[in-house]
Amino acid sequence: MIVVADTSPLNYLILIDRISILETLYSRIMVPHAVHDELLRSKAPGPVRSWALDPPPWLEFLSPSKTPTALLSKLDPGEAEAIALAEQLHADWLLIDEADGRDEATKRGLRTIGTLGILRDAHRAGLLNFSDEVALLRTNGFYVGQALIDALVRSL
């Protein structure tokens, strides 16, 4: 399975100490260099920067052979590279949260899943309690509407 990650899912899973579920669910994650740069920037939370300085072996850093300039004008560099890399690799999944990036990825025929979907799948696999993890996400600045949470809880 080929999985490419954007910054946000990695960031939030690190903050709630659930980053290891990515290896359990997907085995290996491809991360564009622009995403790695975003995880290391000075504005990133300390735990995120520390994790990105010494990433686990199941993370592989790659850059797309080319990133379309149209993507760069609409999205941040991490999202643009993640979409371009997912297209190039014919990824099974693109891990991405931001609405504009998800919309663009969907237009390009990519399958996307966000942080909440990852946690839902981990809950279904018996790895964690979805509601507890959503509460942790919210304490770490993750904003999501209650309607979406309710829909996901109903799907468990």
N, C-alpha and C positions, 0 to 999 in steps of 0.2 A: 504494500500500500504506500502510495506517495502522498505525503501531507506537507503543506507549506504553511508557515505561520507568519502572521502580521504581529505587530508589537502588543496591542492591547490584550489579547488572550494570555500571552506569556506574562505580561506585566501583572495582571490580576491574579493569575494562578500562582505566581511567585509570592505575591503579597499575602495570599490566604494559605500559603504553604501546601498547595496542592499541585505544584508543577509536575510532580512525578507521575500523576495520572496520565499525562500525555504519552509517556513511554509505555505504560500499561495498555492504554487504548490503541496506540498507533505504532509503537515500536521505535520509529525514527521520524524526526521532524526536520524539514529543510527550512532554513532561515536565511533570507537575503541579508547581505551585508548592511544595507540601509536600516533594516530592523535591528540588527545588532548594535549599530551606531546609536539608534534611538534608546535602546535599553541602557547604554553607557553614558548618555548625555547627563550633564550636571543637574538637570531638572528632574531626572528619574529618581524615584525613592531609593534610599541607601540599599535595602535588601535586593532590589532589582539590579542595581549597578554591581553589587558584589557577586550575585549569581551570574551575571553576564561576563564578568571578568574570569570566571572559572566554570564554564558551562559543562554540562554532563556529556558523556561520549555519545549519547543517542541524538544529539543535536548536530546537524551538519550545516555549515555556512557555505552558501552559494550565491552567486549573483546571476541574474538573467543575462543572456547574451546581449539583449538590448531591451531597454524600457521605452515604450512609445512616449513621445513627447506630449501627446494628448493626455495621457494618464498623469504625467507629472504636473500639468497645468491645473488639473482638477483635484488631485489627491496629494497627500504628503508623500515624501520619498519612500518611506517604509511600505505604505499601502501600494504604491505604484510598482515597486519592485516585487512585492509579494504576489500581486496579480500577474505581472509579467512572468515571474518564475513559475507560478502555478500553471499558466498557459503553456509555457515552454516544456515543462516536465509532464504535461497532461495529468496533473495531480488529481487524486481521488477526492481530496478535501483541501479547502483553503480556510484556515482558522483566522477569522476576522470579525471585528465587532462593529466598526463604524458604518453607518447607514450608506453613505456615499460610496464607500469602497465595496460594500456588499452588493449594492445595486449595480455597480460597474462590473463586478465579477460575475454576477448572475447574467447580465447582458451578454457576457462573453462565454456563457455556457459552463461556468465553473460552479461546482457544488461548494457551498459555504456552510460553516458552522461557527457560532460565536462561543464566548465563554459560558453562557448559560446552557447552550446545547451540549457543550463538552461536559459540564457538571451533571446535566440530565442523564447523559449516556453513562457517566461514571456511577451515578446513583443506580441506574438500571443494572449495572454490572456488579452492584453490591460493594462498591469502593468507598462510598461516602453517603451522607444524608444531604439531599439537595437543599432542603429548607435551611439547614444549619449553614451551609456554604453560601447561600444567597445572603443570609444575614451578615456573614463575614465580609462578603463583597461590598455590601452597602456601608459597612464601617470603614472600608478602604476607598471610598469615593466612587464606587460603581453606581451609576444612575440608570434605573430601568423602571418602566411603568408597572404598576401593580397588575394591570390586565395581562401583560405578558407573563409575569410570574404565575398568576392564577392559571393561565392556559398551560404552562409547562407543568405545573403541579398536577393538573387534571390528566396530563399525558403520561404520568409516571406509572 
